[in-house]
Amino acid sequence: MPGETLNLDMKGILAVAAATLFLLPVPARSEVPLDWEACRRMAMAQNPDFIAAKKAEEAACANLGGSIAGLLPSASLSDSWSDGPSQKDATRWRASLSAQVNIFNANDWIAIMRDGASLRIAKASFRSTSAQVRQSLRGAFADMVYATEQARISEEIATLREHNARLVTLRYDSGRELLGGKLRVDAQLKEARANASAAKRNLMTSRAALARLLGRADTPEWPSVTGELSFDPSPGEFPAAAPVENLPSVVTARARVAQSRASLNTVRARLLPTASASWSRSRVGPDYYPDDGPLSWSAGVGISLPLFSSGVLDLPFAWLAASASLEQSEQNARMAELQAATGLRSAWSNYAGATETVEVQEAYLAASEQRNRESDIRYESGFMSFENWEQIVTDFVNYKRSALRASRDAVAAEAAWMSALGRGLEE
């Protein structure tokens, strides 16, 4: 029937349309703006330096496990078959079980000592890398927020300069302003527009730097960030119990002392004996894995003591060299502690100074903003000269930029203080 044909055609059209919509490419989800916590988590998952340092720690841990496993006894089970003109059927198959263990070998324990120190170095290196990545990421995040806000402020300043240029032009056209004043505000307008363009370029550069630390490639729209240039107030006084001994640089230096001591013990171990024990049991028979043939076993203990060899002849020289290396590493550890203490004080001083600067700049900005509003009214009413009015406007523009810059510097100083304390991404 005609009605049925029309109904079938409509069903076919709807089916084709549904299939077409299903096959159309789905638009890619736009990247959402990142806050600091999202940046931190993403860097932990994708930053190459952070991941490489973590893998180095895992490798050092595995090496230590291998050294400890070397203390365990070894055992082997074997089965053999032999044939020949004089071979008897009852002895063609041989099954044997053997075991061996080192009773005493100083080098095994020294290897554990050395690999334990290497693990501490790897852990300290990971903490140091994590702290450096956190500082760089925090700085890049602050630069991104700063560049975004700077672009907005530059547009506001350009709008302000444009308004002032129109005002001075009207006064010049009416004969109430000199040509020099008009040329001055025109130049300021061009400068403001150039600064706005530079702010957009700085935003592009900051975006690329942040994307690199996040382990991703940047795009014209990503990464974008959300948040403010916020920071915690600095301690009023330098912390009396600064954890110098737990800082990565100090831990690394002390671990190198342990490595040097292990090298000296390796030289001393040349004079120590080694002892090992072995045991074996075997059975022969005509079948695979014989169980009723003649049984034999053996056990023994071996002791080895170096008396006169090349390793003993050069022992005094190797001993002196290892002792000197140990003393050198001890002095390096002392210097590392002194440098760490100095670095902590310097980082705290910069942090405290940066936070105080923010308070000063914000106070100046509030004052200059109020003066700018008042000077606009007085200049438009003819109660203020162009020179005085222009100076107040310039001060307002400069303080607006410097207050933003001071907040960015305070965030960077806080990040440096956290890095000096060894705070990593995972903390």
C-alpha positions as CSV (number, residue, x, y, z in Angstrom):
1,M,0.0,0.0,0.0
2,P,1.2,3.6,-0.6
3,G,1.1,4.4,3.1
4,E,3.2,1.3,4.0
5,T,5.7,2.3,1.3
6,L,6.1,5.8,2.6
7,N,6.5,4.4,6.2
8,L,9.2,2.0,5.0
9,D,11.0,4.8,3.2
10,M,10.9,7.0,6.3
11,K,12.4,4.2,8.4
12,G,15.2,3.8,5.9
13,I,15.9,7.5,5.9
14,L,16.0,7.6,9.7
15,A,18.3,4.5,9.8
16,V,20.7,6.1,7.3
17,A,20.7,9.4,9.3
18,A,21.4,7.5,12.6
19,A,24.3,5.6,11.0
20,T,25.7,8.8,9.5
21,L,25.6,10.6,12.9
22,F,27.3,7.6,14.5
23,L,30.1,7.6,12.0
24,L,30.8,11.3,12.3
25,P,34.0,12.1,14.3
26,V,33.3,13.2,17.8
27,P,34.8,16.5,18.6
28,A,37.8,16.2,20.9
29,R,37.1,17.3,24.5
30,S,38.8,20.6,25.2
31,E,41.4,20.6,27.9
32,V,40.0,22.0,31.1
33,P,42.0,24.7,33.0
34,L,44.4,23.3,35.5
35,D,44.8,24.3,39.1
36,W,48.0,23.7,41.1
37,E,46.9,20.4,42.4
38,A,46.0,19.1,38.9
39,C,49.4,20.2,37.6
40,R,51.1,18.5,40.5
41,R,49.3,15.2,39.9
42,M,49.9,15.4,36.1
43,A,53.6,16.0,36.6
44,M,53.9,13.0,38.9
45,A,52.5,10.8,36.2
46,Q,54.2,12.3,33.1
47,N,57.2,14.4,34.0
48,P,60.3,12.6,32.5
49,D,62.8,13.7,35.1
50,F,60.5,12.6,38.0
51,I,59.8,9.2,36.4
52,A,63.5,8.6,35.6
53,A,64.6,9.4,39.1
54,K,61.9,7.1,40.5
55,K,63.1,4.2,38.2
56,A,66.7,4.8,39.3
57,E,65.6,4.3,42.9
58,E,63.7,1.1,42.0
59,A,66.8,-0.2,40.2
60,A,69.0,0.5,43.2
61,C,66.5,-1.3,45.4
62,A,66.7,-4.3,43.1
63,N,70.5,-4.3,43.2
64,L,70.4,-4.3,47.0
65,G,68.0,-7.3,46.9
66,G,70.4,-9.1,44.6
67,S,73.3,-8.6,47.0
68,I,71.2,-9.9,49.9
69,A,70.1,-12.9,47.8
70,G,73.8,-13.7,47.3
71,L,74.0,-14.8,51.0
72,L,71.5,-17.6,50.4
73,P,72.7,-21.1,49.7
74,S,72.6,-22.5,46.2
75,A,71.2,-25.9,45.3
76,S,71.0,-27.9,42.1
77,L,69.3,-31.1,41.0
78,S,70.7,-32.9,37.9
79,D,70.3,-36.1,36.0
80,S,72.7,-37.5,33.4
81,W,72.9,-40.4,31.1
82,S,76.1,-42.0,29.7
83,D,77.0,-44.8,27.4
84,G,80.1,-46.5,26.1
85,P,81.7,-49.9,25.4
86,S,82.5,-50.5,29.1
87,Q,79.3,-48.8,30.4
88,K,77.1,-51.1,32.5
89,D,73.4,-50.9,32.4
90,A,73.2,-50.4,36.1
91,T,75.2,-47.2,36.0
92,R,73.8,-45.5,32.8
93,W,71.7,-43.0,34.7
94,R,72.9,-40.8,37.5
95,A,70.7,-38.4,39.6
96,S,72.4,-36.0,42.0
97,L,71.5,-33.2,44.4
98,S,74.1,-30.7,45.5
99,A,74.1,-27.6,47.7
100,Q,76.7,-25.0,48.6
101,V,76.7,-22.1,51.0
102,N,79.3,-19.4,51.8
103,I,79.9,-19.6,55.5
104,F,82.0,-16.4,55.6
105,N,82.9,-14.1,52.8
106,A,83.5,-10.5,53.8
107,N,83.0,-9.3,50.2
108,D,79.4,-10.4,50.3
109,W,78.7,-8.3,53.3
110,I,80.7,-5.4,51.9
111,A,78.6,-5.6,48.7
112,I,75.4,-5.3,50.8
113,M,76.9,-2.2,52.5
114,R,77.9,-0.6,49.2
115,D,74.5,-1.3,47.6
116,G,72.7,-0.1,50.7
117,A,74.6,3.2,50.4
118,S,73.8,3.3,46.7
119,L,70.1,2.9,47.5
120,R,70.3,5.8,50.0
121,I,71.9,7.9,47.3
122,A,69.2,6.9,44.8
123,K,66.5,7.8,47.3
124,A,68.1,11.2,48.0
125,S,68.6,11.8,44.3
126,F,64.9,11.1,43.8
127,R,63.9,13.5,46.6
128,S,66.3,16.1,45.1
129,T,64.9,15.7,41.6
130,S,61.3,15.7,42.9
131,A,62.0,18.9,44.9
132,Q,63.6,20.5,41.8
133,V,60.7,19.5,39.6
134,R,58.2,20.8,42.2
135,Q,60.1,24.2,42.3
136,S,60.2,24.4,38.5
137,L,56.6,23.4,38.2
138,R,55.4,25.9,40.8
139,G,57.4,28.6,39.2
140,A,56.0,27.7,35.7
141,F,52.5,27.6,37.1
142,A,53.0,31.1,38.7
143,D,54.5,32.4,35.5
144,M,51.4,31.1,33.6
145,V,49.0,32.8,36.1
146,Y,51.2,35.9,36.0
147,A,51.3,36.0,32.2
148,T,47.5,35.5,32.0
149,E,46.9,38.2,34.5
150,Q,49.5,40.4,32.8
151,A,47.7,40.1,29.5
152,R,44.5,41.2,31.1
153,I,46.1,44.1,32.9
154,S,47.9,45.2,29.8
155,E,44.5,45.3,28.0
156,E,43.1,47.4,30.8
157,I,46.1,49.8,30.7
158,A,45.8,50.1,26.9
159,T,42.1,51.0,27.4
160,L,43.1,53.5,30.1
161,R,45.7,55.0,27.8
162,E,43.2,55.2,25.0
163,H,40.7,57.0,27.2
164,N,43.4,59.4,28.3
165,A,44.5,60.0,24.7
166,R,41.0,60.9,23.6
167,L,40.6,63.3,26.6
168,V,43.9,65.1,25.9
169,T,43.1,65.2,22.2
170,L,39.8,66.9,22.9
171,R,41.5,69.4,25.2
172,Y,44.1,70.0,22.5
173,D,41.5,70.5,19.8
174,S,39.8,73.1,22.0
175,G,43.1,74.9,22.7
176,R,43.4,73.9,26.3
177,E,46.3,71.6,26.0
178,L,49.7,71.8,24.3
179,L,50.9,69.7,21.4
180,G,53.6,68.2,23.6
181,G,51.0,66.7,25.9
182,K,49.1,65.3,23.0
183,L,52.2,63.7,21.5
184,R,53.1,62.3,25.0
185,V,49.8,60.5,25.5
186,D,49.9,59.2,21.9
187,A,53.3,57.7,22.6
188,Q,52.0,56.2,25.8
189,L,49.1,54.6,23.9
190,K,51.4,53.0,21.4
191,E,53.6,51.7,24.3
192,A,50.5,50.3,26.0
193,R,49.4,48.5,22.9
194,A,53.0,47.1,22.4
195,N,53.0,45.9,26.0
196,A,49.7,44.2,25.4
197,S,51.1,42.4,22.4
198,A,54.2,41.4,24.4
199,A,52.0,40.1,27.1
200,K,50.3,37.7,24.7
201,R,53.7,36.5,23.5
202,N,54.8,35.9,27.1
203,L,51.7,33.9,27.7
204,M,52.6,31.7,24.7
205,T,56.1,31.2,26.1
206,S,54.8,30.4,29.6
207,R,52.4,27.9,28.2
208,A,55.2,26.0,26.5
209,A,57.3,26.0,29.6
210,L,54.5,24.6,31.8
211,A,53.5,22.0,29.2
212,R,57.1,20.7,29.1
213,L,57.2,20.2,32.8
214,L,53.8,18.4,32.6
215,G,55.3,16.0,30.0
216,R,53.0,17.1,27.3
217,A,53.1,19.2,24.1
218,D,51.5,22.6,24.2
219,T,48.8,23.8,21.9
220,P,47.5,27.4,21.3
221,E,44.8,26.8,23.9
222,W,46.5,24.4,26.3
223,P,47.6,24.4,29.0
224,S,45.4,27.0,30.6
225,V,45.4,27.5,34.3
226,T,43.1,28.7,37.0
227,G,44.0,30.1,40.3
228,E,45.7,33.0,41.9
229,L,49.3,33.9,42.9
230,S,48.7,32.7,46.4
231,F,51.4,31.8,48.9
232,D,51.6,31.0,52.6
233,P,53.0,33.7,54.9
234,S,56.7,33.2,55.6
235,P,57.8,32.3,59.2
236,G,58.5,35.3,61.2
237,E,61.8,33.9,62.3
238,F,64.1,31.3,60.9
239,P,63.1,27.8,62.1
240,A,65.5,26.9,64.9
241,A,65.1,23.1,64.1
242,A,65.8,23.2,60.4
243,P,66.2,19.6,59.3
244,V,69.7,19.9,57.8
245,E,70.5,16.2,58.3
246,N,67.5,15.1,56.3
247,L,68.1,17.2,53.3
248,P,68.9,15.2,50.1
249,S,72.3,16.8,49.6
250,V,73.4,15.9,53.1
251,V,72.0,12.3,52.9
252,T,73.8,11.8,49.6
253,A,77.1,13.1,51.0
254,R,76.8,10.8,54.0
255,A,75.9,7.8,51.8
256,R,79.1,8.5,49.8
257,V,81.0,8.3,53.0
258,A,79.5,4.8,53.5
259,Q,80.5,3.9,50.0
260,S,84.1,5.0,50.7
261,R,84.2,3.0,53.9
262,A,83.0,0.0,52.0
263,S,85.8,0.5,49.5
264,L,88.3,0.6,52.4
265,N,86.7,-2.6,53.9
266,T,87.1,-4.3,50.5
267,V,90.9,-3.7,50.8
268,R,90.9,-5.0,54.3
269,A,89.0,-8.1,53.3
270,R,92.0,-9.2,51.3
271,L,93.5,-10.3,54.6
272,L,90.5,-12.2,55.8
273,P,89.8,-15.9,55.0
274,T,86.8,-17.2,53.2
275,A,84.9,-20.3,54.2
276,S,82.3,-22.3,52.4
277,A,80.5,-25.6,52.8
278,S,79.2,-28.0,50.2
279,W,77.1,-31.2,50.3
280,S,76.1,-33.6,47.5
281,R,74.2,-36.8,47.2
282,S,73.9,-39.0,44.1
283,R,72.5,-42.4,43.0
284,V,73.1,-44.5,39.8
285,G,70.9,-47.0,38.2
286,P,69.5,-48.4,34.9
287,D,66.4,-46.1,34.8
288,Y,65.7,-42.4,34.6
289,Y,66.1,-40.9,38.0
290,P,67.1,-44.2,39.6
291,D,65.7,-44.8,43.1
292,D,67.2,-48.1,44.1
293,G,70.8,-48.0,42.9
294,P,74.0,-47.4,44.9
295,L,73.8,-44.2,46.9
296,S,76.8,-42.0,47.5
297,W,77.2,-38.6,49.2
298,S,79.8,-36.2,50.1
299,A,80.2,-33.1,52.3
300,G,83.0,-30.7,52.9
301,V,84.1,-27.4,54.3
302,G,86.7,-25.2,52.5
303,I,88.7,-22.4,54.0
304,S,90.9,-20.1,51.9
305,L,93.5,-17.7,53.3
306,P,95.6,-15.4,51.0
307,L,99.3,-15.6,52.0
308,F,101.3,-14.3,49.2
309,S,99.7,-13.0,46.0
310,S,99.5,-9.8,43.9
311,G,96.4,-8.8,45.9
312,V,98.5,-8.8,49.1
313,L,101.6,-7.2,47.7
314,D,99.8,-4.0,46.7
315,L,97.7,-4.0,49.8
316,P,99.5,-1.1,51.6
317,F,99.1,1.2,48.6
318,A,95.4,0.3,48.1
319,W,94.9,0.8,51.8
320,L,96.4,4.3,51.8
321,A,94.3,5.3,48.7
322,A,91.1,4.0,50.2
323,S,91.8,5.7,53.5
324,A,92.4,9.0,51.7
325,S,89.2,8.7,49.7
326,L,87.3,8.0,52.9
327,E,88.7,11.1,54.6
328,Q,87.9,13.2,51.5
329,S,84.3,12.0,51.4
330,E,84.0,12.8,55.2
331,Q,85.2,16.4,54.5
332,N,82.8,16.6,51.6
333,A,79.9,15.6,53.9
334,R,80.9,18.3,56.4
335,M,80.9,20.9,53.6
336,A,77.5,19.6,52.3
337,E,76.0,20.1,55.8
338,L,77.4,23.7,56.0
339,Q,76.2,24.6,52.5
340,A,72.8,23.1,53.2
341,A,72.5,25.2,56.4
342,T,73.5,28.3,54.5
343,G,71.1,27.5,51.6
344,L,68.2,27.2,54.0
345,R,68.9,30.6,55.6
346,S,69.3,32.2,52.2
347,A,66.0,30.7,50.9
348,W,64.1,31.7,54.0
349,S,65.5,35.3,53.8
350,N,64.4,35.6,50.2
351,Y,61.0,34.2,51.0
352,A,60.5,36.6,53.9
353,G,61.6,39.5,51.9
354,A,59.4,38.6,49.0
355,T,56.3,38.4,51.1
356,E,57.0,41.7,52.8
357,T,57.5,43.3,49.3
358,V,54.0,42.1,48.3
359,E,52.5,43.9,51.3
360,V,54.3,47.1,50.4
361,Q,53.4,47.0,46.7
362,E,49.7,46.3,47.5
363,A,49.7,49.3,49.8
364,Y,51.2,51.5,47.1
365,L,48.8,50.1,44.5
366,A,45.8,51.0,46.7
367,A,47.1,54.5,47.2
368,S,47.9,55.1,43.5
369,E,44.6,53.8,42.4
370,Q,42.8,56.2,44.7
371,R,45.0,59.1,43.5
372,N,44.4,58.2,39.9
373,R,40.6,58.4,40.4
374,E,40.9,61.8,42.1
375,S,43.4,63.2,39.5
376,D,41.1,62.2,36.6
377,I,38.3,64.3,38.1
378,R,40.6,67.3,38.8
379,Y,42.2,67.2,35.4
380,E,38.9,67.0,33.6
381,S,37.7,69.9,35.7
382,G,40.8,71.9,34.8
383,F,42.2,72.0,38.4
384,M,45.4,70.0,37.6
385,S,48.1,70.5,35.1
386,F,48.9,67.9,32.5
387,E,52.3,67.1,34.0
388,N,51.0,66.3,37.4
389,W,48.1,64.3,36.1
390,E,50.3,62.3,33.7
391,Q,52.7,61.5,36.5
392,I,49.9,60.1,38.7
393,V,48.6,58.0,35.9
394,T,52.0,56.6,35.1
395,D,52.6,55.8,38.8
396,F,49.3,53.9,38.9
397,V,50.2,51.9,35.8
398,N,53.7,51.1,37.2
399,Y,52.3,50.0,40.6
400,K,49.7,47.9,39.0
401,R,52.4,45.9,37.2
402,S,54.8,45.8,40.1
403,A,52.2,44.5,42.5
404,L,51.5,41.6,40.2
405,R,55.2,41.0,39.7
406,A,55.8,41.0,43.4
407,S,53.1,38.3,43.9
408,R,54.7,36.2,41.3
409,D,58.2,36.6,42.9
410,A,56.7,35.7,46.3
411,V,55.3,32.4,44.9
412,A,58.7,31.7,43.3
413,A,60.5,32.4,46.6
414,E,58.1,30.1,48.5
415,A,58.8,27.4,45.9
416,A,62.6,27.9,46.4
417,W,62.1,27.6,50.2
418,M,60.1,24.4,49.8
419,S,62.9,23.0,47.5
420,A,65.6,23.9,50.1
421,L,63.6,21.9,52.6
422,G,63.5,19.0,50.2
423,R,59.7,19.0,49.6
424,G,58.9,17.0,46.6
425,L,55.9,16.6,44.2
426,E,54.6,13.7,46.2
427,E,54.4,15.7,49.5
